[in-house]
Amino acid sequence: MRSFQRLIRCGLLVFLATAFLHSFAAAKPPKLPKSSSDPTPVQEAKLPDNPTPEQVDAFMAGLSDEQARKLLQEKIKQEAEARLQVSAARDRFVDKSRIAALFAGAEEAMAALFGRLGVVLTGAESAPSGWPEAWDRLTAGRGFGQFAANLAVMLLIVIGGLAAERFLLRMIAGMHDYLMKTVPLGRLQKLGFIVSKILIDALGIACFVLVSFVLFTVIYSPPDSGYLPVSIFLVTSYYFRLIMFGARVILSPRAAGLRLAPMSDADAGLIYGWIMRISAGCALIVVIAFTLREAGISRDIYLLIYSSAGVAVSALVIALILQIRERVAQAIAPSAGEILMPIEVLQAKLASIWHWIAILYVSAVGVFWTVRMLTHGDVHIQNLVYSHVLITVFIGVDQWVQKLLAVASGGSREIIELGQPDDAAPASGIQLKEPERAGVQTYIPLIKKCFRGVLVIFFFFASLRLWGFDISVGRLIARDVVTIFLILIVGVIVWQLIKARIDQKLREEMPMASEDAEEGGGVGSRSATLLMLLRKFVFAVLFVILALIILSSLGINIAPLIAGAGVIGLAIGFGSQTLVKDIIAGIFFLIDDAFRVGDYVEAGAAKGSVAQIGLRSMKLRHPRGQVFTIPFGDLKTVTNFSRDYIITKLDFRMRYDADLEKIRKV
């Protein structure tokens, strides 16, 4: 009974608990007041159409952070969608043509360029606010007086270096004047004078650098306000002196006898002066730009100032081109004549328009360098100067090599003034006429063409490397071209040496025209015949070897070629035993000196004088005109009637009553 009551109590308790929980879950939670941090609905902000600047400012001032964020998000989405649409349209357009692809790429590059230029110019417009801070850093807050003091000390340091250099040159003035005024006679003496002059000038520059550097280190230390600008100026002045040193070595404006470039005194002085002006302009811009950069001026101002060197240098070079255009045109133009060859017509056209081509090149280089400096800032003024000088250097190297080839071939060494007519006398210098070398002159045009081709290739890849364009394929091609050119040069040199030696021996062995016989020509030497055969054999061997080396340098596996050549040679050897027999027999006949060209011989049933000795046969011309061609392998016995002496028995008919003693005495 008690257990039943306990069970009823437990059931009532479970029922009450379940009902209570159900009513608690069904009840709605009370409404609490909203906190200030709860998000409020954001009203859509819209900019009025064609707003004025004041309306834009008022509109932006009335926006909350959330409204501004939402407005910016919508603007970015719109621009992204527009770009996607343009990109999709461009892709559809590009897929149709490669020219369209190039056009699209160029358009993207120009858009990026103008965007970067806009950023730089905008930054430069807002940069003037930083000038006072830069001025304070440059003068350590002491104003113009400190700047003037630094400038004065800088001038004193330069004057001290120049004075020391002048003092050193005065100590060796006698040697210097002797070198400048004496005309060297002979190549070795001229080379010695040039080396001595280079050493003297280099010693003077070294003295200037040493003294100016010592004075700078004594006067300034890194914390000083003038340390950076003065150091920048000195380093730039060192570069300037080195450039002028190189110009003096090549042009030598005051000593024509020591001049490496083939030009007159007036032309050398003119070009030297322009090099000085261009170098001074570059140095001034570099000093200003680097000094302001170290003083803390904005990067945009620095880029604008530094990039102005492109405009300045290009303008100076164009002025130089316009000043010398007539002289260069007269130097390029062919000599006056009634009939001009096609190449001379081309030279005449080039002489009339060369300055426009040069101006176009200089302008393109200047614009490219300036734009790249403004957009990337990764180029230096050396790239600009080297680009302008590159063509001149290659032309000078070409002319110098032409002079060397002319001297090597026996031509005259002379100085031709720019714009000087062909019939005028040289401005200065001594003409040295050497004996002609016909063998070398035969290959001079080919050597000139090959050398100029290599120069053009070097110029192309040097320009690409100068502007940072790395072309792996171009490097491989250039390397292969250089290798092939060197192989050909070595082969030509070896062939010329062997050929010259063989030709010399031929001239010694062959008879002179005055010694020729009346009929059939003079008697040739067996050595001459062997030498001619040897010359042909050497040429064939060199040709095969050079061809295999060139193929190997191009990456072609020549082992199968050599194996194939061996198999073919074996087959030819079996199939041409008669030919080999004739060649070997002919060589031994010549070594034995059995006959020579011009000898009267009898070979079997054939008689006649030896007209020609070939590789496998000889030709006999009968006194009546017939020509017999006899292979050397068919020669068994050869009777030579032209050697030293011959004994012939003659029959004399006489009467029976003749006195034999008297006849014997006769």
TORPAMAR-445218 format. One record per atom (N, C-alpha, C): residue in one letter; x, y, z. Coordinates in pm, whole numbers, plus 50000, padded with zeros to 5 digits. Each point is the difference from the previous one (the first is absolute). Layout:
TORPAMAR-445218
aXYZ...
END
This chain:
TORPAMAR-445218
m500844988050000m499165012050000m500875012550000r501004999550085r500915011550008r500765001749870s500384989349941s500725001249873s499125005749891f498704997050000f499095005549901f499855015050016q499945004550129q499895014450026q501275007449953r501144993950024r501255006249955r500015001149848l499494990249930l499975000449854l499115011249950i498825002150065i499095010749961i500655013650022r500725001650112r500685012850028r501065002949894c500744990249965c501055002249898c499395003849867g498874994149961g499365003449874g499495014250000l499395004450115l499535013850010l501175009949986l501114996850064l501175009049992l500525001149856v500044989049930v500485000349860v499065007949913f498664998650021f499015007449922f500125014950022l500135004050129l500125014350030l501285005949939a501084992650007a501275005149944a499915001549849t499334990549933t499875000949854t499135011749960a498915002150072a499135011349969a500695013250021f500825001050104f500725012650027f501015003049889l500744990149959l501005002249894l499345003749868h498854994049969h499305003049876h499505014449998s499455004550113s499525013850007s501145010049993f501194996750050f501165009049996f500555001449858a499964988749928a500505000549862a499075007449909a498684999050025a499035006749914a499905014850026a500465004650113a499915014250034a500965008049914k499625012449950k500845008949920k500955007750088p501215002049954p500955007750081p499605014650004p500285006750104p499655014150011p500855008249906k499425010849948k500725009049909k500925008950080l501305000049960l501005008150067l500295012249915p500355010650063p500355011949922p501264997749917k500025005749875k501154998449910k501175008450049s501184994149989s501225007250038s500455008749883s500845008850034s500505009249897s500904993249899s500554988150035s500904992949907s499284991849896d498684998350009d499294992149900d500015007349866p500144992249890p500055006549869p498665005849963t500095011849940t498795006749953t499954999049849p498835000049945p499924999349853p500705011849936v500854996949903v500805010349933v499215005549883q499865013050001q499315006449889q500955001049880e499464997949883e500815000449878e500375014449968a501325002249984a500505013349968a500255000849850k499575010849940k500145001649855k500505013949970l501065000749921l500595012849963l499155006349890p499715012750011p499195006549896p500745000349867d499265001149892d500595000449866d500735013249978n501194999149933n500825011749966n500215009150122p500584994650108p500185008350121p501165009649984t499965010950073t501115009450009t500954995350109p501235005350003p500924996050107p499445002750139e499265011350018e499425002750132e498954989750035q499204995849903q498994989850027q500654986650035v501104996849935v500704987550033v500525000450143d500595011550040d500515001050137d498864999050101a498895006949972a498874999450093a499414985950006f499934993449887f499444986449996f500884990450080m501325000849982m500894991050072m500015002950149a499835012850039a499995003350143a498764994650069g498904998649931g498784995150062g499874985050003l500944992749946l499934985449998l500594994150127s499364989550047s500564992450112s501054990349946d500714993550093d501024990649957d499414988549921e498864995050045e499374988849929e499535004149861q499455012149988q499555004749869q501195002149905a501085005750052a501195001949916a500584986749955r500024990150093r500524986849964r499154993549892k498665001150015k499114994049902k500125006949864l500145013450002l500155007349874l501304996249929l501084998650078l501284995949942l499924985949944q499324991150073q499854986449953q499264999449867e498935007649988e499255000349875e500845005649886k500795010450031k500865006049896k501044990049951i500614992550093i501024990249962i499384988849918k498794995750041k499324989649923k499715004449857q499565012549985q499715005149866q501265000349914e501125004750058e501255000549923e500484986049964a499854990450094a500424986349972a499174993949888e498675002550006e499144994849893e500355006349865a500315013050000a500385006549874a501304994249945r500974997750090r501264994149954r499794986049945l499164992250067l499734986549951l499345000349862q499085009449982q499355001149870q501015003849891v500875009950031v501015004249902v500984988749971s500394992750108s500934988949981s499394988949916a498714997050026a499334989749921a499905004149853a499655012649977a499925004849862a501374999649933r501055003750075r501354999749943r500414985749969d499674990650091d500364986149975d499314994649876r498735003549983r499304995749879r500645006149875f500475012450013f500645006849887f501384994249972v500734996850108v501364995049986v500034986049940d499004992050035d499984986349949d499944999449848k499595010949938k499814999949856k501295003049923s501015006150063s501175004249924s501185001850094r501194996549953r501215002650077r500335014850003i499705006749891i500215014549999i499145006650107a498784994850016a499135005350104a500594997450138a500654988450018a500644997250128a501125009950029l500805002849898l501065009950019l499425013850030f498945003349930f499355012950024f499475000950143a499384989250047a499455000250135a501125000950104g501104992749978g501115000950094g500615013950004a500155006149883a500545013649996a499065009850067e498704997949982e499025009050063e500054998850152e500154987850051e500114998350145e501285006450053a501104998349926a501265006150044a499905015250002m499375005949898m499845014549997m499095004850112a498954992350029a499125003950110a500754999850133a500814989550021a500794999450123a501025011350005l500585003349884l500975010849994l499375013350038f498875003349938f499355012750031f499515000450145g499594988450051g499604999750140g501165003050093r501164994049969r501185002650084r500475014349986l499975005449879l500395014049982l499065009350077g498734996750000g499065008250076g500304999850148v500374988250052v500344999150142v501245008250032v501024999049911v501245007650025v499745015049995l499285004549900l499755014449987l499125005050115t499034992050041t499165004050114t500835001050127g500904990150018g500865000750118g500955011749995a500475003449880a500905011549988a499285013150029e498725000849963e499245012250027e499775002050150s499834988950071s499765001150144s501284999850081a501164999049934a501264998850072a500605013150049p499675011749946p500685012150046p499925002350150s499044993950065s499935001850145s501204993950071g500744991049934g501164993850063g501305007349975w499995010949923w501235007349974w500625005950126p499255006150090p500645005550121p500734989550082e499394988150016e500684989550075e501294995649931a499954998849865a501214996249928a501095010650013w499615012649995w500985010850016w500624999850139d499194997150101d500534999350136d500984988450014r499704988649940r500944988850007r501285003149925l499885007149888l501185003149920l500925009950069t499445009250077t500795010350067t500074998250150a499484988650050a499984997550145a499275010950076g499005006149936g499195010350065g500695013450015r501115002249932r500765012450016r499805009749884g499194996449903g499655009349895g501025000849888f499895011049925f500815001649879f501495001450031g500335005250115g501415001650035g500744986750004q499374989950058q500624986850004q500144994149860f498975002249916f500074995049862f501145006749924a500145013250016a501095007149932a501364995350051a500084997250131a501274995250056a500364986349942n499024991149991n500274986849941n500425001249854l499365009149928l500355002049860l501435005349986a500375009350088a501365005549995a501044989450033v499734991850101v500944989450036v500134989949885m498894997049935m500034990749888m500895005549887l499865012749970l500845006149896l501464999950041l500295002450127l501394999750047l500604986049986i499204989750029i500504986349986i500334997049854v499115004049909v500244997649858v501225007949952i500105012550044i501165008249960i501284993950053g499974994650123g501184993650055g500424987849919g499034991849959g500334988449917g500565004049865l499405010249937l500505004749870l501395006150013a500245007350110a501335005950021a501064989250016a499674989450075a500964989150016a500274993149866e498964998149921e500184993949868e500865009049912r499745013050005r500785009449919r501475000050042f500244999250129f501374999850050f500734987549953l499304988650003l500634987649955l500325000549851l499085005449921l500245000949856l501135009649968r500175010450083r501135009349977r501334993050025m500004990650093m501244992950029m500444991349882i499024995149925i500334991649884i499615007149871a500075013250002a499565007849883a500874997349879g501304997850021g500884997749886g499614987549923m499754989250071m499594987649935m498655001649932h499085007050066h498665001949944h500075008249871d500765011050002d500115008449880d500684992549886y500974991750034y500684992349896y499044990349932l499164993650080l499024990649943l498975007249915m499605012150041m498935007149931m500485006349870k501285003549991k500505007349884k500764991449901t500494988550042t500794991549913t499094990949919v500284999349870v499244991149913v500704986449999p499344989550050p500664987050004p500154994249860l501134993649978l500284993349873l500054985050027g499134992749937g499964985750023g498904996250098r499554987749989r498884995550081r500404998050145l501164994050023l500424997450137l500245012950076q500615009849935q500235012850066q498695007050030k499054999449907k498705006150026k499294993150115l500064986850004l499384992650110l500645003850133g501325001450002g500665004250123g499595013950043f499875009349905f499565013650033f498584999950057i499124992149939i498614999550047i499934994550141v500714989250026v500004994250135v500585009850101s501065007049964s500605009750092s499035011450030k499325005049899k499035010850021k498844995250089i499534987849978i498934994650084i500454999150146l501214995550022l500504998850137l500145013650066i500465010049925i500145013450058i498645005850037d499034999049910d498665005150030d499364992550116a500184986850003a499434992150110a500665003750132l501285002949997l500685004250123l499455013250051g499725009449910g499415012750041g498624998350061i499164991749940i498664997750055i500094993050135a500914990550013a500174993350129a500435009950108c500855009449965c500415010350097c498815008650041f499165004049904f498805007950032f499074992450093v499754987349969v499094992050084v500574998450140l501274997150010l500614997750132l499965012550087v500425011349945v500055012350079v498605004650039s499064999849907s498645004350033s499364990750102f500254987249991f499424990850098f500605002250139v501315002250006v500635002550131v499465012850061l499885010649922l499445012650052l498574998150047f499224992249928f498604997750040f499934992650132t500804989550015t499964992250125t500535008150118v500915009349976v500515008450109v498955010250043i499275005649906i499065010950031i498664994750049y499484989449939y498644995450029y500014986450066s498944997650076s499694987050057s498514997549979p499514987650011p498604997049969p498965008750070p500165004350124p498925008150059p499895014149942d501025004949930d499975013849951d498945001749891s499475012249991s498945002749903s500524999749856g501265003349979g500545000349864g500624986949956y499934989850085y500654987349966y499384993849875l498684998749997l499334993449888l500105008049870p499655012949997p500075007249872p501425001049944v500985002250086v501385001149951v500504986549950s499674989250071s500424986749955s499364996549866i498735003549983i499334997449872i500685007849888f500345012550026f500665008249899f501374994349964l500774995650099l501344994849972l499934987049920v499114991050039v499894987549925v499595002749855t499075009349981t499585003549864t501155006349922s500805008250067s501155006149932s501034989549959y500124989350080y500924989349962y499524993249872y498714997449992y499464994249876y500225009449881f499815012950022f500205009849893f501444999849951r500954999550094r501414999849961r500354987249924l499424988850039l500274987549929l499465000449858i498815005749982i499445001249865i500885008849913m500435011250053m500865008849922m501364993649973f500484991950094f501254992949978f499894990449882g498894992449995g499794991149886g499885007649869a499315011650003a499875008049878a501355005249953r500865004150094r501335004949961r500854988749941v499874988050056v500784988849948v499624997049855i498715000249970i499534996349866i500175011549901l499625012250042l499985011349907l501315007749998s500655001250116s501265007450012s499925013349923p499185009550046p499765012149920p501225008749979r501034998750085r501175008649987r501224993049943a499894987149968a501154992749945a499494990449894a500125004149874a499484991749891a500774987049986g501295000250035g500804987949985g499624989050096l499335003350111l499614990150101l498524996849995r499335004349895r498554998349991r499674986049949l499124993150072l499564986749957l498915000749895a499145010050009a498905001449903a500535006649874p499674994749882p500485005949874p499205012449961m500365011550055m499315012449968m500975011650015s499595011549951s500865011850000s499965006850137d500885010150015d500065007450126d498705007450029a499425006349897a498765007650021a498854990950043d499884988649935d498914990850036d500204994250139a501244996650033a500274994650134a499695010350108g500405012649978g499695010450098g498515002550014l499284999749888l498565002250004l499294989150081i500314987549970i499344988950070i500404999850147y501265003050029y500445000450139y499255010750079g499795011649940g499255010550068g498564996050029w499374993349906w498624995750022w499924989050105i500984991250003i500024989950106i500115006650136m500805010550010m500145007150127m498675006550040r499305006249905r498725006450032r498964989750046i499894989249927i499014989750036i500324994050137s501274997150025s500384994250128s499755009750114a500305012849978a499765009950105a498515001450030g499164999949897g498555000750022g499494988150079c500454988149964c499594988050075c500475000850145a501245004350020a500535000850137a499205009850084l499635011449945l499235010050075l498644994450042i499304993649908i498684994450032i500134989050104v501004991649989v500184989150096v500285005550139v500855010150010v500315005850131v498755005850064i499225007649925i498785006150055i499014989350044a499754990049913a499014989850032a500414991750121f501244995650006f500444991650111f500065007950130t500405012649992t500055008250122t498605002050057l499035003149916l498635001850048l499424986950053r500354989049937r499504987250051r500554996950138e501295002550020e500574997750132e499495010050102a499565011749954a499445009850092a498584996650042g499404989849940g498684995750041g498875005249915i500295005149880i498925004749914i499194988049953s498785002249957s499134988949960s500584992849878r499644987349989r500504991949889r499515005449866d498805005549997d499465005249874d500825011849949i500405009050090i500855011349960i501354994949951y500554990150070y501294994349960y499914993949860l498934992749973l499844993949868l499875010549891l499275010850028l499845010549900l501345006749968i500785003050103i501295006849978i500974990649929y500084987650048y500964990649941y499624996649855s498704998749974s499574996749864s500215011649902s500175012250051s500275011249910s501344998549927a500864991050052a501274997549930a499764994149862g498934992249985g499694994649868g499735010849898v499245010150040v499705011149909v501265008149972a500785002850105a501195008449983a501044993349911v500314987450029v501024993049921v499564998349855s498754996549980s499514998449863s500065013249923a499655011050067a500065013049933a501435003649961l500974997350089l501395003149968l500524991349886v499654987250002v500474991149893v499385004049866i498735003950001i499365004549876i500685012749948a500375009150091a500735011949958a501344996449936l500694990250057l501264995349941l499774994249861i498954992149985i499704993949869i499735010849896l499235010150037l499705010649904l501255008049963q500945001250093q501205007749971q500944992649905i500064986850008i500954992549918i499324992649885r498755003249972r499284992349899r500635001349861e500495012149966e500595001849868e501324992449988r500795000350105r501304993249994r499814984849988v499114994750082v499774985649994v499384996149866a499125008449947a499384997149871a501054999349890q500965009350001q501064999749899q500914987950019a500184995750126a500844988150023a499304987349956i498674999550013i499244988149960i499824999449849a499815011549937a499695000449858a501124993849918p499674992749893p501044994049915p500715010749919s501144996249947s500765009349916s499225003149873a500185012249953a499265004549882a500454992249877g499044995749922g500304992649879g498825000349905e500254996349877e498925000149902e499004988850024i500504988350037i499124988550021i500184995350144l498894998550071l500034995550139l499464985850008m500684992050081m499534986550026m498795000650093p499214989150008p498845000150090p500365003150144i501124994650048i500395002850138i500385014650018e500575006249896e500345014150008e498755008849998v498994995849925v498725007350002v499394999550139l500084988350064l499494998750136l500795008850097q501315000749982q500815008750084q499615014649982a499745004049878a499605013849975a498675003250068k499054990849994k498725002150069k500205000850150l500844991150053l500265000150144l500685012850043a500895005349917a500695012450034a499035011850011s498924999649925s499055011250003s499014999250115i499804988150056i498984998750105i500564994250129w501324998650012w500534993150117w499665007450129h499995013549995h499765007550124h498584998250050w499044998149909w498634997550044w499894986350068i500704990349947i500014986850064i500645000850138a501115007450010a500675001450129a499145007650100i499335010549955i499135007750090i498844991350048l499444992049912l498904991150039l500484989950105y501184994549980y500534990350097y500265006750135v500645011649998v500305007050126v498725003850072s499015004849927s498735003750063s499304987850060a500014989049927a499364987850051a500684995150127v501325000350001v500734995650120v499715009350117g500015013149975g499725009450108g498604998550057v499004998549912v498614998350047v499864986950077f500574989449947f499894987050069f500655000550137w501195005850009w500685000850129w499225008750098t499495011349954t499255009050089t498734993250052v499264993749911v498764993450042v500294988550094r501024992249971r500334988850088r500475004950136m500725011150001m500435005550129m498805004850081l499055006649935l498825004950072l499104988850048t499904989449923t499064989450034t500604989250089h501284996649977h500614989250076h501095004950095g500775009949955g501085005050084g501154990350016d500164990649905d501024989650013d501135001549898v500105011549934v501085002249903v500915011150052h501205000149946h500995010050040h500385008449878i500645011050029i500385008949891i501084993749912q500734990050056q500984993049916q499324993049883n498804994550024n499284993649889n499715009849888l499635012250037l499705010349900l501255003649921v501095002550071v501245004049933v500534988649912y500004987850055y500504988749922y499164997749874s498705002350010s499144998149883s500345009849889h500315012550037h500385009949900h501394997349943v500894994750085v501394998149957v500184986849927l499044990650019l500194986549950l500234999649850i499155006949925i500145000049854i501335006349958t500365011150066t501265006549967t501194990950026v499954992750112v501094990850032v500104988949896f498864994549961f500044989249902f500475005149864i499595012049962i500485005849874i501515002450008g500475005150115g501425002250017g500804987149995v499494989550066v500684987149995v500054994749857d498895001849928d499964995549860d501035007449916q500075013250016q500975007749922q501434996450038w500224997650129w501354996450046w500414986649940v499094990549999v500314986949942v500215001349849q499225008849935q500205002149856q501415005349973k500465009250085k501365005249983k501044989050020l499784991650102l500954989150024l500034990449881l498834997049946l499954991249884l500665006449878a499815013249987a500645007049888a501524999450012v500495001950123v501454999250021v500504985849976a499214990050048a500424986149982a500024995949854s499145006249918s499944996549858s500915008749915g500785008650063g500935008249924g499475013349958g498865004550056g499455013049966g500735011150072s499615012349971s500635011650060s499265004050125r500735004750099r499435005050124r499925015149989e498805005250005e499845014349988e498845004550085i499985012750032i498935006050079i499095007549906i498734996550000i499025006549913i499125008650086e499975012749970e499215009350079e498534998749964l499145001550101l498564999749975l499645011449906g499324996549894g499585010149904g501085004149903q501164993550004q501085003749909q499834992949867p500115006649887p499884993349870p501084989549984d499724990549912d500924988949982d501335004349940d499995010849918d501235004049934d500835009550086a499525003250119a500755009150087a501054992250075a501005007350044a501084993750074a499574997550143p500594990550068p499664997450139p500345012050086a499225001550110a500215011350089a501334998950071s500324988550047s501254998150071s500364985449993g501204996850047g500414986150000g500914997049882i500544988150001i500944995749898i499424988049929q499995000149869q499534988649924q501114989849991l499664987850035l500954989149996l499514989949898k500714998549892k499614990849894k500814987250014e499304988950006e500664987250014e499774991849874p500844990249977p499824991749881p498684992550007e499414998049882e498714993549993e500144985150030r498964994850061r499934985850030r498744994649933a500174994949880a498834995849922a499254988850068g500734990750066g499304988950063g499085004450111v500455009550081v499175005050110v498865008549947q500285008149898q498965008949947q498824992249943t500224987749960t498894992149946t498914997850104y500394998750127y499044996850105y499625012050085i500545011649970i499685011850079i498515003349994p499335000349883p498555002949999p499194990250083l500344987049992l499274990150079l500205002250149i501235003050040i500275002550142i499255012350048k499945010449918k499265012150037k498524997050022k499414992649908k498574996950013k499734991550124c500834990050023c499814991550119c500155008250128f501005008650004f500225007950120f498855009650024r499505006449896r498875009150017r498744992650042g499804988049948g498864992150044g500074996750148v501184996250047v500174997250143v499805012750082l500475011449950l499795012650072l498525003150014v499234997949895v498565002750007v499344991050103i500384987350003i499424990750098i500375004250141f501265003650021f500425004550132f499275012750041f499805009149906f499285012450031f498564997050043f499354990949930f498614996850033f499884994350140f500824990050032f499884993750131f500585008750111a500985008349968a500495009450101a498935010250035s499245004549901s498895009350027s498944993550086l499654987549969l499014993050082l500484998350143r501244996150017r500544998250135r500095013350073l500295010649927l500125013150062l498685004650059w498904996549937w498675004250046w499294989150079g500724989550039g499434990250091g499154989449935f500074998449867f499244989549933f500884987749990d499624989650073d500774987750003d499344989949908i500644996849889i499454990649903i500944987949997s499524988950057s500834988050005s500304994749861v498995000349913v500224995449862v501035008949931g499915012950026g500975009249940g501414997250048r500144996950130r501324996750050r500554987549933l499144990049984l500454987749934l500415002749856i499175007749930i500335003249860i501295007949992a500145010050088a501225008149999a501224991550030r499864990950098r501144991450033r500364991149882d499004994149935d500284991549885d500605007949885v499485012049977v500525008349891v501465003750027v500295003850124v501385003550034v500924988049984t499524988350046t500824987949987t500274996849854i498965000549918i500184997149857i500935010249935f499835012850038f500865010349943f501464997650037l500264996750127l501384997450042l500574987749928i499184989749984i500464988149928i500365003449856l499145007849936l500285003949861l501255008649991i500155009250097i501205008549998i501264991650015v499984990650096v501174991350018v500254991849874g498934994549941g500164992249878g500575008249885v499495012449984v500505008649893v501475003550023i500355002750126i501405003450030i500914988149969v499604988050045v500824988149972v500124997649850w498885001349928w500034998049855w500875010449932q499915012550045q500815010549938q501494997650024l500354995750121l501414997350028l500524988549914i499234989249993i500444988549919i500035003849852k498975006949955k499935003849859k501135009749963a500285009650091a501085009449971a501344992849989r500214990250089r501264992649994r500094991749871i498904993649963i500004992049877i500185008949877d499325011549998d500145009149886d501425005449990q500625002450115q501395004649997q500914989449938k499804987650040k500824989249942k499694998249851l498735002149962l499654999049858l500705010749919r500045012350053r500695010749927r501494997249987e500564993350099e501424996749993e500264988749900e499054990749990e500234988349915e499615002349855m498935007849977m499525001949862m500965009149925p500244997749871p500925008449923p499375013449968m500875009749975m499545013249961m499574999849854a499245010449962a499485000549863a501115000949897s501105006750037s501095001649904s500744987149974e499844990250088e500714987549985e499154989449932d498785003649961d499114990149940d500564995649865a499704987849969a500424994849869a499125005849892e500454998249877e499265005949890e498694992849977e499954987150027e498794992549974e499654992150126g498705000250035g499524991850110g500275005650136g500625011850013g500245005750130g501274994750060g500385005850116g501214996150067g499844986850073v501114994550039v500004987350071v499675002550145g498884994450049g499565001950138g500754991050094s499915003350127s500694992450103s499064989550058r500544988650034r499194989750066r499545004950137s500835008350068s499595005550129s498785008949985a499975007849890a498845008649978a498744991849982t500114989149926t498834991549981t499554993950131l500954995050079l499644994350130l499425010550093l500525012249994l499495010650086l498575003749963m499695000149871m498625002949961m499054989150047l500454987449990l499174989150053l499865001150151l501085003650067l499945001550146l499075011350040r499995011049924r499115011150032r498544995949990k499664992549896k498624995349988k499634990550113f500944991350036f499734990450107f499815007150134v500855009650030v499885007450127v498695007650006f499605006249889f498735007349999f498824990650028a500024988249936a498904990550023a499974995350145v501164997150057v500054995450140v499535011050095l500475012349979l499575011150086l498505002449989f499474999149879f498565002149981f499194989650078v500404987549992v499274989550071v500125001850151i501195003050048i500195001750145i499205011850053l500055011349931l499255011850044l498504997349997a499534993049897a498574996949994a499584991450118l500804990150036l499664991450114l500055007750131i500995008950016i500095007850124i498815009550012i499605006249891i498855009250004i498734992450034l499814988449940l498824992050034l500014995850146s501184996650052s500094996350141s499705011850091s500465012049964s499725011850082s498525003650000l499284996249895l498565002549994l499204989650077g500684990350062g499314990050078g499624987549924i500474998649879i499684988249918i501034989150031n499514988050025n500884988750029n500664995549870i501315001849993i500724996849876i500524985849999a499824992550111a500484986150001a499344991749890p498675000749982p499414992549887p500535004649865l500285013049987l500555004949873l501374994049973i500834999550105i501344994349982i499904985249968a499114992950073a499834985749972a499474997849859g499015008149961g499474998849864g501055003149895a500825010450028a501065003349905a501004988649989g500274993250114g500914988549995g499454988749915v498704997150019v499384989449920v500005003649852i499635012649971i499985004449860i501414999649941g500985004350080g501374999549952g500474985949972l499584990650087l500374986049975l499374994849871a498725003449980a499334995649878a500645006349876i500315012950011i500645006749886i501374994149975g500714996450110g501324994149983g499964986949924f499004991650033f499884987449926f499575002449855g499175010049979g499485002249866g500905008549912s500995006350060s500865009049922s501464996150015q500254987249993q501394995650012q500845005349884t499415000349883t500745005149884t500355014750019l499055007850052l500265014250023l501125001950101v499934992450110v501065001050101v501334995649941k499974989649919k501234995349935k500605010949913d499155006949923d500515010749913d500605011450082i499335003950109i500495011250081i501334996650065i500084988150061i501244996150067i501144998649899a499704994149885a501044998549897a500495013649953g499075009549983g500415013449958g500895006850101i499684998350130i500845006150103i501414994449995f500134986949983f501344994049997f500745003649871f499285001349889f500665004749878f500595014050021l499245008650068l500495013650024l501155000050099i499914991650102i501104999250096i501274995149931d499854990449911d501174994949926d500495009749894d499265010949978d500385009949900d500134993749862a499004991749966a500044993249870a499735009749887f499185009750021f499685009849896f499475012550068r500045010949925r499505012850045r499165006249890v499305010650035v499225007149899v500975006049897g499774997049872g500855004949893g500994989849947d500214988950073d500904989549953d499384992749880y500914995749910y499554991849887y500264985550038v498904992250012v500114986450051v499294990549904e500334987450021e499334989249927e499484990150102a498694997749998a499364990750092a499224989849919g500584988649982g499354989949917g499965004549856a498815000549944a499845004049861a499785014949984a499975007450111a499745014449995a501295007750017k500155010649921k501145008950008k499515014450002g500765008550066g499655014150002g500575006950123s499795013150004s500455007850116s498924999750107v500444999950127v499074999650112v499315013650010a498705000349972a499255012650003a499395002750136q499594989650070q499345001950129q500144987450083i500225002050129i500064989050095i498865001850099g499064990650000g498845000950088g500154991150121l498854997750066l500024991950121l500144985149968r499404995749890r500034985749966r500554997149861s500285010549921s500454997649863s500865011649953m500644997949887m500765010749937m499605000849853k500245011649941k499645002349861k501275002649919l500124992949889l501125001749908l499495006349872r500715009949952r499655006349873r501044996049895h499514993349895h500864995549891h500435012149918p501184999549938p500415011449916p499025003449891r499194990549959r499005002949899r498685005150059g499925001050132g498825006050063g499134990650079q500154986949982q499154990950075q500325000850150v498974997550082v500135000050146v499674986150051f500944994150073f499804986850060f499805001750150t498934994050053t499764999850145t500324986150051i501004999250087i500504987050045i499884999450151p499244990850057p499974998350146p501364995350050f500355004550120f501304996450055f500114985050024g498874993750032g500074985650025g500314991849877d499795005649881d500274992849875d501425002249949l500745008650066l501375002649956l500914988750048k500644993749908k500954989350033k501435005049986t500315004449879t501335005249971t499855013749937v500755009650054v499955013749950v501395003749950t500085004449876t501265004449941t499985015149991n500975006350067n500075014650005n501145004549909f499665008149899f500995004949904f500515014050034s499635005350115s500345014050030s500965001550116r500664989650043r500875001050115r501475000949958d500665010150047d501455001949989d500514999049855y500224988049951y500534998649864y499384987549937i500284998449866i499524988449926i501004997149887i500224987649980i500944995849894i499194994249885t500255005349881t499294995449880t501024996649891k499854988649937k500864995949890k499395004549869l500825006849920l499555005449872l500704992549885d499294997149895d500554993349881d500335010549894f501274999949957f500445009149894f500314991849873r499385003349893r500234993049873r501105007449919m500864992549941m501115005849922m500364990649883r500815005649912r500444992449883r501054989850042y500124989849914y500964989550033y501445004949993d500245010049916d501375004849984d500335011450094a499155002950102a500255011050094a501144996450093d500735010550044d501104998250092d499454999450143l500094988650061l499424998050133l500725008250108e501305001949985e500745007650100e499555014550004k499805005849882k499525013849996k498595001250061i499184990049968i498645000350056i500044998750151r500874991750052r500114998250144r500455012950067k500935007249934k500455012850056k498895010350003v499164999749899v498885009449996v499054996950114
END
